[in-house]
Amino acid sequence: MTRRRDLLLTLAAAALAAPAFAQPGKPIRLIVPYPPGGPLDIVARALAERVKDSLGTVIVDNRPGAGGNLGADLAAKAAPDGTTIVMGAVATHAINPWLYAKMPYDPLRDFTPITGVAQVPNVLVMNPAKAEALGIKSVPDLIRVAKASPGKLNMASSGNGTSIHLAGELFKSMTGTYLVHFPYRGSGPALLDLIGGNMDLMFDNLPSAMPHIKAGKIKALAVTSAERSAALPELPTVAEAGPLKGFEASSWFGLLAPAGTPAEVVNRLQQETAKALATPALKERLQAQGAVPSGMSPADFTKFIAAETKKWAAVVKASGATVD
């Protein structure tokens, strides 16, 4: 009886000491601040499936709205116990604070970064017929034509202030060129008009552009990441092709918890996520979309977000983009 009682007391103590997400009946709520079906949502669901044995059930909760602000705000105001986290992105934590006149949360103060999940390069693409007509075969050719005739080329984007739009604005500021911006409601409609010849060029997320690149419907000039993409290794980066030293405009996403979440909870979430991202199945799934798995430490992810916030603040201000 004494041994049984001691065992029960030990188990009870362990349950009380364990992080909330490790307790039976306490699933993790992973908020995705964008609609189902997008790259971020796909990765979130794949990750949730991969960590269920170590962290328990992870329920993906799509809460789109206000450019991702709605879902991020829900996470910011949740209990800091590890049972609610969010898949934040470059928009929710580095761009929106400078784009929106009023934010419902502070992207640095109201969150505890857990880990980066993946970086997704953008890719600079053109309408093939327009590129051929203007003799544009490379990034230097594009810069030459744009400088010779300011305003001659139009640039589509997935919306005013999106990472795709701001990649173009960064390109314009670093090259001293003027491209006429046309914002669309999403990447899909913008790509359709690019393929149809109504638009000349755009910066798009590699996963959505890749099928059209491989089908020959659009012409890829370069990727916007610091290194070449394993998905299209023959394609140079903008930095090396330009050459535009220091140019980088990748989309990224990662896990964050409400501010005040205990360090032991954050560390375990990071460790299990990093293990999942290192598995061949998930790694290959990400790379097939052109994404680069991360898994960085909470400290490194915190520094990364701070650097991204500073970079995109300057780009947003220079572009004049705002969302009321």
FENTA-V512292 format. One record per pair of residues at least 6 apart in sequence whose C-alpha atoms are under 6 Angstrom apart, sorted by the first residue. I is the first residue (numbers start at 1). J is the second residue. D is the distance in Angstrom with one decimal. If there is no record, write none. Layout:
BEGIN
I|J|D / I|J|D
END
This chain:
BEGIN
19|265|5.9 / 21|82|5.7 / 21|83|5.3 / 27|57|4.9 / 27|58|5.6 / 28|58|4.6 / 28|83|4.5 / 28|84|5.8 / 29|58|5.9 / 29|59|5.0 / 29|83|5.9 / 29|84|4.7 / 30|59|5.9 / 30|60|4.8 / 30|61|5.9 / 30|85|5.1 / 30|86|5.4 / 31|60|5.9 / 31|61|4.7 / 31|62|5.9 / 31|86|4.5 / 32|61|5.9 / 32|62|4.7 / 32|87|5.4 / 33|62|5.9 / 33|63|4.7 / 33|64|4.6 / 33|68|4.7 / 33|71|4.3 / 34|64|4.1 / 34|68|6.0 / 35|62|6.0 / 35|64|5.4 / 48|58|5.3 / 63|71|4.9 / 68|92|5.7 / 73|105|5.9 / 75|85|6.0 / 75|86|6.0 / 76|110|5.7 / 76|258|4.8 / 80|258|5.1 / 80|260|5.7 / 80|261|4.4 / 81|261|5.5 / 85|256|5.7 / 85|257|4.6 / 86|255|5.6 / 86|256|5.4 / 87|254|5.3 / 87|255|4.7 / 88|253|5.4 / 88|254|5.4 / 89|252|5.6 / 89|253|4.0 / 90|251|6.0 / 90|252|5.5 / 93|107|5.1 / 94|308|5.8 / 94|309|4.1 / 95|312|5.8 / 98|313|5.8 / 99|322|4.8 / 99|323|5.8 / 100|323|5.0 / 110|259|5.0 / 111|257|5.6 / 111|258|4.6 / 111|259|4.2 / 112|256|5.6 / 112|257|5.1 / 112|258|5.8 / 112|259|4.9 / 113|256|4.4 / 113|298|5.6 / 113|302|5.8 / 114|255|5.4 / 114|256|5.1 / 114|266|5.7 / 114|270|5.6 / 114|298|4.7 / 115|254|5.7 / 115|255|5.5 / 115|270|5.6 / 115|295|5.6 / 115|296|5.3 / 115|297|5.7 / 115|298|5.3 / 115|301|5.7 / 116|254|4.0 / 116|294|5.4 / 116|295|5.3 / 116|296|5.6 / 117|253|5.9 / 117|254|4.5 / 117|293|5.9 / 117|294|4.9 / 117|295|5.6 / 118|252|5.8 / 118|253|5.8 / 118|292|5.3 / 118|293|4.4 / 118|294|5.0 / 119|251|5.8 / 119|252|4.2 / 119|291|5.6 / 119|292|5.2 / 120|250|5.7 / 120|251|5.0 / 120|252|5.7 / 120|291|4.5 / 121|206|5.9 / 121|224|5.7 / 121|225|5.1 / 121|250|4.4 / 122|204|5.2 / 122|205|4.3 / 122|206|5.2 / 122|223|5.8 / 122|224|5.3 / 122|250|5.6 / 123|203|5.4 / 123|204|5.4 / 123|206|5.6 / 123|222|5.8 / 123|223|4.2 / 123|224|5.8 / 124|202|6.0 / 124|203|4.6 / 124|220|5.9 / 124|221|5.6 / 124|222|5.4 / 125|201|5.6 / 125|202|5.6 / 125|219|5.3 / 125|220|4.3 / 125|221|5.9 / 126|200|5.7 / 126|201|4.2 / 126|218|5.8 / 126|219|5.1 / 127|194|5.7 / 127|195|5.9 / 127|200|5.4 / 127|218|5.2 / 128|218|5.5 / 128|219|5.3 / 136|142|5.7 / 138|221|5.6 / 139|241|6.0 / 139|242|5.4 / 140|242|5.4 / 146|177|5.9 / 147|177|5.5 / 150|178|5.2 / 151|178|5.5 / 151|179|5.3 / 151|180|5.7 / 153|179|5.5 / 154|179|5.4 / 154|180|4.5 / 154|181|6.0 / 154|200|5.5 / 155|180|5.7 / 155|181|4.8 / 155|182|6.0 / 155|201|5.0 / 155|202|5.2 / 156|181|6.0 / 156|182|4.8 / 156|183|5.9 / 156|190|5.9 / 156|202|5.0 / 157|164|5.9 / 157|165|5.1 / 157|183|4.9 / 157|184|5.9 / 158|183|6.0 / 158|184|5.0 / 158|185|5.7 / 158|186|4.2 / 158|187|4.3 / 159|183|4.5 / 159|184|5.0 / 159|185|5.6 / 160|183|5.5 / 161|321|5.8 / 164|203|5.5 / 164|204|5.7 / 167|249|5.4 / 184|190|5.7 / 193|199|5.7 / 207|289|4.8 / 207|290|5.9 / 212|218|5.9 / 222|235|5.5 / 222|236|5.1 / 222|237|5.0 / 222|238|5.3 / 223|237|4.7 / 223|238|5.9 / 224|237|5.7 / 224|238|5.5 / 224|248|5.3 / 224|249|5.4 / 225|248|5.1 / 225|250|5.5 / 226|248|5.6 / 228|237|5.7 / 231|290|5.2 / 239|245|5.1 / 239|247|5.2 / 274|295|4.4 / 277|283|5.8
END
